[in-house]
Every structure is written in structure tokens, then in C-alpha cells.
Amino acid sequence: MAVVLSKLDLCDPIWQALRVQAEELAHNEPALASFVHATILKHDRLEDALSYLLANKIGGEEVSPMLAREIFEEAMSGDPAIGDAVRADLSAIFERDPACHSYAQAFLFFKGFHALQTYRIAHWLWTQGRKALSYLLQSRVSELFAVDIHPAARIGRGIFMDHATGIVIGETAVVEDDVSMLHAVTLGGTGKETGDRHPKIRRGVLLAAGAKVLGNIEVGEYSRVAAGSVVLKPVPAHCTVAGVPAKAVGDCKDCERPSQDMAQIIETNDFAI
């Protein structure tokens, strides 16, 4: 039976598309029909569906799934910007990942999406002074998804974490809107220093697989960091860096929006990376 769309659905195109795709998935794969209905189709809002999904993944002996769901719903009700970021993240995945064929696929199965949305809840808890609970969520995300994001880090919207395994983002890191990063990216410190000690990744940056950015340095907007590079110095805007330690190897004239184009073959005058 086809999904009946409410007026609210029609005002929320991401949720509308997600529900239609979920109905198709449930029809085409009966073995998953119960899971899809419980996770998506029985809910009225994307936020409700996400709370249910994450609670069943994150909940455990320390915090039951039922209590976790209440906490997640409280966070998304307390800060509607979380829901806006969720929709922007889903759009980023669908638009940038050639392996993603629907919002439903990303929502149900992509652990980078799950890790990022749980971080958003943990960050809200952090801002409310509930640090112990935010640390618990950080720990659970690390255990379940192999992604370690400190709840105090500040991360924008439209973020794409491809594969996500091994991503580490430190306490004072900043990641602005429309950034893409692949597995094994580290935004870390350089030692035992305290205070503001982690990278600032500006809008539209692409961090390729295994890139390490260390210290309180800025990676300028719409720049690229090549796979396996170790960045120890600031990166200008619209610049491409590569190597250990990373050095400028070109500009981004061939790729004006690196995070969206996901172009990881870096052409220079002398070589391709």
C-alpha cells in the first residue's frame, strides 16, 4: 500500500522522499519490512524516526533504549537546528556518495551518518552542562562505529563522513558547513598542550582518506588535503596540499567546490596524486 503523505510531509521534502523510499524498500525486501516500518514508516517526523533509530543502536546497560530515545527527543526539541543539520547531512551524503542511492539507504545503514547525528545530541548535552552523559554517548559511538568525536567540538551542517571508520575529531576542533572527510581522518592536537589546540576546518574543504591535521591551525575554505597527508601548518583558502609534511601542490581551479565534487585525483604541473 502506498504511503499517504500529510501536509507536514509535503513541507519537508527530505522526510517525504525518505518515507516513499522506505515504502519501496519494505515492499522489495520483505525480510526488512518490519524493521523499516518500525524505524521510519510508523513515525510522523524525521526527528522521531531518528530518535528511535539511534536509541536502538546506542542504548545499552548504562542507558536503556527507551531512556536514550527520551534524551534524543529532548535534544531535538530543545534545538530545532539539529533537525535542520540532519536533513543537510542526508542531502550531502546522497549528492556526494556514488554508493548512496537513496536517503533511506543512508538513514538506515550508513554508520558515518549515525555517528554524526549522535555527536549532535552529545554536543547539545555538553552545552546544557550534562557532560557525563555526553561522554557516554561519545564512548558508545567510538565502540559501535569506530568514530571518536569529542562532544565539545563544533561541527556545521551538510557534513559527509564517507566510510567513517577511524575518524577522530578533538575537543576544540571546528568543522564548518559543507565539509567532506573520508575514513581515518584525524583532527588532533600535537601533544599535551591544553586550551584551544585543534584544527579549524573552514567551509567546503575535502579531507581525503587518512589525512591528519594537527594543532590549532586553519585549513582555508574550499581547499583540499590529499590522502595520507600530515598537515602541520595553515592551509590557504582554495589550495591543494599533499605529503608528509603537507605542502602546497596546486590550487583548486580544477575543483572549485572540493567537498561536493569529491575530486581526489590532484593534478599538478608535474604529477598526479
C-alpha positions as MATLAB code, in Angstrom:
seq = 'MAVVLSKLDLCDPIWQALRVQAEELAHNEPALASFVHATILKHDRLEDALSYLLANKIGGEEVSPMLAREIFEEAMSGDPAIGDAVRADLSAIFERDPACHSYAQAFLFFKGFHALQTYRIAHWLWTQGRKALSYLLQSRVSELFAVDIHPAARIGRGIFMDHATGIVIGETAVVEDDVSMLHAVTLGGTGKETGDRHPKIRRGVLLAAGAKVLGNIEVGEYSRVAAGSVVLKPVPAHCTVAGVPAKAVGDCKDCERPSQDMAQIIETNDFAI';
ca = [
       0.000    0.000    0.000;
       1.363    3.414   -0.928;
       2.430    5.909    1.729;
      -0.170    8.583    2.431;
       1.636   11.922    2.689;
       0.411   14.536    5.127;
       0.655   18.306    4.701;
       3.629   18.179    7.061;
       5.380   15.683    4.780;
       4.858   17.950    1.772;
       6.530   20.819    3.656;
       9.530   18.585    4.404;
      10.834   17.178    1.105;
      13.670   15.144    2.682;
      11.235   13.392    5.030;
       8.740   12.946    2.193;
      11.352   11.292   -0.029;
      12.648    9.188    2.862;
       9.180    7.784    3.565;
       8.488    6.974   -0.082;
      11.855    5.228   -0.405;
      11.244    3.330    2.826;
       7.925    2.058    1.498;
       9.661    0.835   -1.667;
      12.391   -0.836    0.381;
       9.867   -2.612    2.594;
       7.966   -3.828   -0.480;
      11.063   -5.018   -2.342;
      12.722   -6.719    0.648;
      10.053   -8.318    2.874;
      12.703   -9.521    5.334;
      13.322   -5.881    6.277;
       9.703   -4.733    6.189;
       9.175   -4.885    9.961;
      12.438   -3.014   10.608;
      11.629   -0.325    8.057;
       8.105    0.199    9.381;
       9.291    0.417   12.989;
      12.170    2.736   12.153;
      10.634    5.079    9.572;
       7.064    4.494    8.451;
       5.356    4.495   11.849;
       6.707    7.957   12.682;
       5.301   11.370   11.797;
       8.575   13.329   11.699;
      12.156   12.676   10.691;
      13.282   13.668   14.196;
      11.061   10.981   15.740;
      12.365    8.332   13.367;
      15.966    9.314   14.040;
      15.448    9.237   17.810;
      14.054    5.716   17.523;
      16.870    4.514   15.254;
      19.727    5.972   17.301;
      18.242    4.909   20.632;
      18.117    1.301   19.496;
      21.739    1.483   18.408;
      23.152    3.499   21.311;
      21.014    2.199   24.168;
      22.526   -0.443   26.403;
      23.095   -1.383   30.023;
      24.116    2.119   31.078;
      21.176    3.902   29.437;
      18.253    1.851   28.152;
      16.999    2.368   24.593;
      13.761    3.830   25.972;
      15.601    6.398   28.102;
      18.040    7.144   25.267;
      15.101    7.875   22.981;
      13.678   10.329   25.512;
      17.048   12.090   25.704;
      17.387   12.288   21.922;
      13.862   13.654   21.556;
      14.556   16.213   24.279;
      17.684   17.394   22.451;
      15.996   17.755   19.069;
      13.047   19.524   20.642;
      15.376   21.804   22.569;
      17.368   22.740   19.484;
      15.447   22.570   16.179;
      18.711   23.364   14.358;
      19.704   19.743   14.951;
      16.890   18.596   12.666;
      17.953   21.102   10.016;
      21.514   19.763   10.186;
      20.273   16.174    9.908;
      18.485   16.994    6.660;
      21.517   18.828    5.277;
      23.748   15.853    6.174;
      21.403   13.418    4.412;
      21.415   15.613    1.322;
      25.216   15.782    1.403;
      25.529   12.001    1.522;
      23.041   11.449   -1.295;
      24.622   14.099   -3.523;
      28.285   13.242   -2.939;
      28.458    9.470   -2.441;
      28.138    7.424   -5.646;
      27.411    4.367   -3.499;
      24.349    6.036   -1.961;
      21.159    5.543   -3.959;
      18.541    6.924   -1.585;
      18.017    8.889    1.608;
      16.612    5.721    3.154;
      19.827    3.826    2.491;
      21.932    6.491    4.207;
      19.486    6.899    7.074;
      19.235    3.201    7.864;
      22.663    1.822    7.059;
      25.452    4.439    6.953;
      27.379    4.497   10.208;
      29.056    7.821    9.405;
      25.594    9.392    9.423;
      24.682    7.616   12.669;
      27.910    8.685   14.374;
      27.500   12.308   13.297;
      23.901   12.573   14.482;
      24.748   11.021   17.836;
      27.539   13.586   18.155;
      24.953   16.324   17.555;
      22.935   15.038   20.523;
      26.090   14.755   22.654;
      27.084   18.306   21.751;
      23.677   19.609   22.832;
      24.040   17.773   26.127;
      27.505   19.312   26.517;
      26.110   22.811   26.066;
      23.484   22.030   28.719;
      26.162   21.108   31.244;
      25.359   17.373   31.068;
      28.945   16.410   30.321;
      28.988   12.945   31.829;
      26.113   11.841   29.597;
      27.733   13.423   26.554;
      30.934   11.491   27.300;
      28.903    8.292   27.497;
      27.489    8.940   24.016;
      30.996    9.678   22.715;
      32.198    6.369   24.151;
      29.293    4.411   22.665;
      29.847    5.948   19.230;
      33.514    5.013   19.401;
      32.658    1.438   20.388;
      29.893    0.945   17.830;
      31.041    2.953   14.816;
      34.820    3.413   15.274;
      34.321    7.184   15.154;
      35.561    9.368   18.023;
      34.196   12.927   18.125;
      34.599   14.947   21.302;
      31.203   16.395   22.262;
      32.693   19.881   22.686;
      33.855   20.028   19.060;
      31.831   22.349   16.831;
      30.595   20.834   13.584;
      28.435   22.537   10.983;
      25.794   21.129    8.668;
      25.981   19.401    5.299;
      28.801   17.141    6.559;
      29.713   13.940    4.729;
      31.763   11.278    6.528;
      32.427    8.624    3.907;
      33.024    5.141    5.386;
      33.873    6.993    8.636;
      35.953    4.246   10.256;
      38.819    5.764   12.229;
      37.682    9.403   12.144;
      38.905   11.319   15.209;
      37.892   14.922   15.987;
      39.322   16.646   19.041;
      37.751   18.799   21.730;
      38.474   22.281   20.332;
      38.177   21.381   16.654;
      35.853   23.373   14.390;
      34.378   21.944   11.188;
      32.326   24.426    9.197;
      29.474   23.680    6.776;
      29.743   21.504    3.657;
      32.918   19.635    4.624;
      33.608   16.119    3.365;
      36.016   13.691    5.003;
      36.876   10.078    4.372;
      37.946    7.290    6.707;
      40.924    7.618    9.056;
      40.874   11.428    9.098;
      42.275   12.936   12.312;
      41.720   16.478   13.528;
      44.017   16.306   16.513;
      46.447   18.075   18.779;
      50.235   17.906   18.742;
      50.927   16.776   22.301;
      49.948   17.562   25.872;
      49.108   21.221   25.322;
      45.829   22.485   26.767;
      43.366   25.131   25.666;
      42.498   25.789   22.025;
      44.658   23.146   20.375;
      42.771   21.557   17.469;
      42.275   22.412   13.780;
      39.742   24.789   12.278;
      38.371   23.351    9.030;
      36.613   26.005    7.001;
      33.651   25.692    4.659;
      33.792   23.379    1.650;
      37.030   21.545    2.493;
      37.761   17.997    1.311;
      39.844   15.847    3.674;
      40.822   12.696    1.801;
      41.381    9.265    3.329;
      43.943    9.166    6.101;
      44.547   12.915    6.217;
      45.904   14.152    9.555;
      45.560   17.811   10.531;
      47.354   18.525   13.800;
      47.362   21.574   16.018;
      45.431   24.820   16.243;
      45.795   25.625   12.560;
      43.331   26.660    9.889;
      42.526   24.792    6.686;
      41.113   27.532    4.488;
      37.769   27.338    2.726;
      37.371   25.216   -0.412;
      40.808   23.637   -0.054;
      41.855   20.006   -0.402;
      44.081   17.775    1.709;
      45.324   14.740   -0.200;
      45.093   11.191    1.104;
      47.659   10.258    3.733;
      48.904   13.816    4.200;
      50.014   15.237    7.538;
      49.168   18.931    7.829;
      51.197   20.864   10.413;
      50.918   24.400    9.042;
      47.920   26.558    7.986;
      46.468   25.886    4.540;
      45.341   28.900    2.470;
      41.859   29.008    1.002;
      41.384   27.363   -2.423;
      44.666   25.478   -2.060;
      45.625   21.824   -2.504;
      48.194   20.286   -0.152;
      49.787   16.852   -0.114;
      52.619   14.947    1.501;
      54.282   14.344    4.862;
      54.555   17.030    5.972;
      51.963   18.514    3.644;
      52.996   21.192    1.185;
      51.056   23.182   -1.385;
      50.964   21.348   -4.709;
      48.441   23.484   -6.548;
      45.237   25.442   -6.342;
      41.656   24.287   -6.735;
      40.941   25.827  -10.122;
      40.036   22.379  -11.453;
      37.763   21.821   -8.450;
      36.012   24.927   -7.168;
      33.883   23.065   -4.614;
      36.131   20.238   -3.379;
      33.821   18.821   -0.719;
      30.961   18.494   -3.175;
      32.923   17.416   -6.241;
      34.865   14.802   -4.210;
      37.703   15.007   -6.772;
      40.643   13.218   -5.160;
      42.917   12.928   -8.189;
      45.074   16.008   -7.785;
      46.616   17.266  -10.990;
      49.708   19.461  -10.764;
      52.163   20.636  -13.395;
      54.474   17.735  -12.643;
      52.439   14.836  -11.287;
      49.096   13.470  -10.215;
      48.372   12.328   -6.692;
];
